Amino acid sequence: MSKLQSEALREAISQIKTNAETKKRKFTETVELQIGLKNYDPQKDKRFSGSVRLPHIPRPKMRVCMLGDAQHVEEAEKMGLAYMDVESLKKLNKNKKLVKKLAKKYHAFLASEAVIKQIPRLLGPGLNKAGKVVNIFETVFSLFVEHSLLQLSCKFPTLVSHQESLEAKLNETKAMVKFQLKKVLCMGVAVGNLAMEEKQIFQNVQLSVNFLVSLLKKNWQNVRSLNLKSTMGKAIRIY
């Protein structure tokens, strides 16, 4: 049962919106859910990790790149989606600086099945160290681990087949948020933006919180605090 009070959440969202109106920015501010945990020992307890798809895309301008075969490159070009084909990847020549620059440029990567198998050979472990590696079937996953590509990864973009809609996969990727316990007992995830309606932010926050709590070993007993904050605004406590 959720301990997050709906009325308190609605008031916080309304306050964030009101505060933003007093000093309008030249960009659309992101709304972040800030989480503080308790009764967890990151050194001893099993670190949780899980992703959930939100009903509304929190960051529509999220930078995504398609690592595609000829068909997906053509589709990406028509959509205005950034892309790289195998020849473009080869030009990086496993140069760590270039691969790192590529990883920093985008929030996530999509990949065609034909290209994904070549990533360890083309890029080496660079994307892995940046925490941006393409997620694939477990059988291929084990092969990638041998190449050190996925051993420490913390962000898994989406594999796209030709039987699926590239646009739908892109939107799905943009709507995903990931919760992962690392070395500290606090984390933050984007759950909305100030261009969204209040009810849309409300729905995203509710789903995010309920999903997070389901990952915790003692559920709500492990939640110390929950705050909402816009990019330039003050944090407002909701739990």
C-alpha positions as CSV (number, residue, x, y, z in Angstrom):
1,M,0.0,0.0,0.0
2,S,1.4,3.4,-1.0
3,K,2.3,5.8,1.8
4,L,2.6,8.7,-0.7
5,Q,-0.3,11.1,0.0
6,S,-2.0,12.1,-3.3
7,E,-2.9,15.5,-2.0
8,A,0.6,16.3,-0.9
9,L,1.9,15.2,-4.3
10,R,-0.6,17.4,-6.2
11,E,0.3,20.4,-4.0
12,A,4.0,19.9,-4.6
13,I,3.6,19.7,-8.4
14,S,1.3,22.7,-8.4
15,Q,3.9,24.6,-6.3
16,I,6.8,23.7,-8.6
17,K,4.7,24.9,-11.6
18,T,3.8,28.1,-9.8
19,N,7.4,28.8,-8.8
20,A,8.6,28.3,-12.3
21,E,6.1,30.8,-13.6
22,T,7.7,33.6,-11.5
23,K,11.0,33.3,-13.3
24,K,10.6,31.7,-16.7
25,R,13.6,30.1,-18.2
26,K,14.6,29.9,-21.9
27,F,14.4,26.1,-21.7
28,T,11.9,23.5,-20.5
29,E,12.9,22.5,-17.0
30,T,13.0,18.8,-16.1
31,V,11.2,17.6,-12.9
32,E,13.3,15.2,-10.9
33,L,12.3,12.7,-8.2
34,Q,15.0,12.7,-5.5
35,I,15.2,9.7,-3.3
36,G,16.8,9.2,0.1
37,L,17.1,5.6,1.4
38,K,17.7,4.2,4.9
39,N,18.5,0.9,6.6
40,Y,20.6,-0.2,3.5
41,D,24.2,-1.1,3.4
42,P,25.5,-0.7,-0.2
43,Q,28.6,-2.7,0.8
44,K,26.7,-5.7,2.2
45,D,23.1,-5.7,0.9
46,K,22.3,-6.8,-2.6
47,R,22.2,-3.7,-4.8
48,F,18.9,-3.4,-6.7
49,S,18.4,-2.4,-10.2
50,G,15.2,-2.0,-12.3
51,S,13.6,0.0,-15.1
52,V,10.0,1.0,-15.6
53,R,8.2,2.7,-18.5
54,L,6.4,5.8,-17.6
55,P,3.0,6.7,-19.1
56,H,4.4,10.1,-20.3
57,I,7.8,10.8,-21.7
58,P,9.7,12.9,-19.1
59,R,12.5,14.1,-21.4
60,P,11.2,14.4,-25.0
61,K,14.5,16.0,-26.1
62,M,16.5,13.1,-24.8
63,R,19.4,12.5,-27.2
64,V,19.3,9.0,-28.7
65,C,21.5,7.6,-31.5
66,M,20.6,4.7,-33.8
67,L,23.5,2.3,-34.5
68,G,21.8,0.8,-37.5
69,D,22.0,-1.3,-40.6
70,A,21.0,0.1,-44.0
71,Q,17.2,-0.2,-43.4
72,H,17.3,1.4,-39.9
73,V,19.6,4.2,-41.0
74,E,17.1,5.1,-43.8
75,E,14.3,5.1,-41.2
76,A,16.3,7.1,-38.7
77,E,17.1,9.7,-41.4
78,K,13.5,10.1,-42.3
79,M,12.6,10.6,-38.6
80,G,15.4,13.1,-38.0
81,L,17.0,10.7,-35.5
82,A,20.8,10.7,-35.2
83,Y,22.4,7.6,-36.5
84,M,25.7,5.8,-37.2
85,D,26.2,2.9,-39.6
86,V,28.9,0.2,-39.4
87,E,31.3,2.3,-41.6
88,S,30.9,5.3,-39.3
89,L,31.7,3.1,-36.3
90,K,34.7,1.6,-38.0
91,K,36.1,5.1,-38.4
92,L,36.3,5.5,-34.7
93,N,39.0,2.8,-34.9
94,K,38.5,1.8,-31.2
95,N,40.0,5.2,-30.2
96,K,39.1,5.5,-26.5
97,K,38.7,9.3,-26.7
98,L,36.4,9.1,-29.7
99,V,34.3,6.4,-28.3
100,K,34.0,8.3,-25.0
101,K,33.0,11.4,-26.9
102,L,30.3,9.4,-28.7
103,A,29.0,8.0,-25.4
104,K,28.9,11.5,-23.8
105,K,27.0,13.0,-26.8
106,Y,23.9,10.8,-26.3
107,H,21.8,9.7,-23.4
108,A,21.0,6.3,-25.0
109,F,21.6,4.1,-28.0
110,L,19.3,1.9,-30.1
111,A,20.9,-0.8,-32.3
112,S,20.0,-3.1,-35.1
113,E,20.5,-6.8,-34.5
114,A,23.1,-7.1,-37.3
115,V,25.1,-4.2,-35.9
116,I,24.9,-5.1,-32.2
117,K,27.0,-8.3,-32.7
118,Q,29.8,-6.2,-34.1
119,I,30.0,-3.6,-31.3
120,P,32.7,-5.3,-29.2
121,R,34.9,-5.6,-32.3
122,L,34.2,-2.1,-33.5
123,L,34.2,-0.1,-30.3
124,G,35.9,-2.2,-27.6
125,P,34.9,-1.5,-24.0
126,G,34.5,2.3,-24.4
127,L,30.7,2.4,-24.3
128,N,30.7,0.1,-21.3
129,K,32.8,2.4,-19.2
130,A,30.4,5.2,-20.0
131,G,27.5,3.0,-18.9
132,K,25.8,3.1,-22.2
133,V,25.6,-0.3,-23.8
134,V,23.0,-1.9,-26.0
135,N,20.8,-4.6,-24.3
136,I,20.4,-7.9,-26.2
137,F,19.3,-11.4,-25.6
138,E,21.1,-13.3,-22.7
139,T,22.9,-15.7,-25.1
140,V,24.6,-12.8,-26.8
141,F,25.0,-11.0,-23.5
142,S,27.3,-13.7,-22.2
143,L,29.5,-13.3,-25.3
144,F,29.7,-9.5,-24.8
145,V,30.7,-9.9,-21.2
146,E,33.8,-11.9,-22.3
147,H,34.7,-8.7,-24.3
148,S,34.3,-6.6,-21.1
149,L,31.6,-4.6,-22.9
150,L,28.8,-5.1,-20.4
151,Q,30.5,-6.0,-17.2
152,L,29.9,-2.7,-15.5
153,S,27.1,-1.2,-17.5
154,C,24.3,0.7,-15.8
155,K,22.2,1.9,-18.7
156,F,20.6,-0.4,-21.3
157,P,19.2,1.1,-24.5
158,T,17.0,-1.0,-26.7
159,L,17.6,-3.6,-29.4
160,V,15.4,-2.9,-32.5
161,S,14.3,-5.6,-34.9
162,H,12.8,-5.0,-38.4
163,Q,9.5,-6.4,-37.2
164,E,9.1,-3.4,-34.7
165,S,8.4,0.2,-35.2
166,L,11.6,2.3,-34.8
167,E,9.5,5.3,-33.7
168,A,7.7,3.3,-31.1
169,K,11.0,1.9,-29.7
170,L,12.4,5.4,-29.6
171,N,9.5,6.7,-27.6
172,E,9.7,3.6,-25.3
173,T,13.4,4.3,-24.6
174,K,12.6,8.0,-23.8
175,A,9.9,6.9,-21.4
176,M,12.1,4.5,-19.4
177,V,13.6,5.4,-16.1
178,K,16.1,3.3,-14.2
179,F,16.6,2.9,-10.4
180,Q,19.9,1.5,-9.4
181,L,21.5,1.4,-6.0
182,K,25.2,2.2,-6.1
183,K,27.6,3.3,-3.4
184,V,25.4,6.0,-1.9
185,L,21.9,6.0,-0.4
186,C,20.5,8.7,-2.6
187,M,19.5,8.9,-6.3
188,G,17.5,11.0,-8.7
189,V,15.5,10.3,-11.8
190,A,13.7,12.5,-14.3
191,V,10.0,12.0,-14.0
192,G,8.6,14.9,-16.0
193,N,9.1,18.4,-17.3
194,L,7.3,21.7,-16.8
195,A,5.7,21.6,-20.3
196,M,3.6,18.6,-19.1
197,E,0.2,18.9,-17.5
198,E,0.1,18.5,-13.7
199,K,-1.9,15.3,-13.9
200,Q,0.8,13.8,-16.3
201,I,3.6,14.6,-13.8
202,F,1.4,13.2,-11.0
203,Q,0.9,9.9,-12.9
204,N,4.6,9.6,-13.7
205,V,5.7,10.2,-10.1
206,Q,3.1,7.8,-8.6
207,L,4.3,5.0,-10.9
208,S,8.0,5.8,-10.3
209,V,7.6,5.7,-6.5
210,N,5.5,2.6,-6.4
211,F,8.0,0.8,-8.7
212,L,11.0,2.0,-6.6
213,V,9.4,0.8,-3.4
214,S,8.7,-2.6,-5.0
215,L,12.5,-3.0,-5.5
216,L,13.4,-2.3,-1.9
217,K,13.9,-5.2,0.5
218,K,11.7,-3.7,3.2
219,N,9.6,-1.5,0.9
220,W,8.5,1.7,2.5
221,Q,10.7,1.0,5.6
222,N,13.7,1.7,3.4
223,V,12.5,5.1,2.2
224,R,13.9,8.0,4.2
225,S,12.7,10.9,2.0
226,L,11.2,11.7,-1.4
227,N,11.5,15.2,-2.9
228,L,10.4,16.8,-6.2
229,K,12.5,19.4,-7.9
230,S,12.6,21.3,-11.1
231,T,15.9,22.0,-12.8
232,M,16.2,25.5,-11.4
233,G,13.7,25.3,-8.6
234,K,13.8,24.4,-4.9
235,A,13.3,20.8,-3.7
236,I,9.8,20.1,-2.2
237,R,9.4,17.2,0.1
238,I,6.6,14.8,-0.7
239,Y,7.4,12.1,1.8
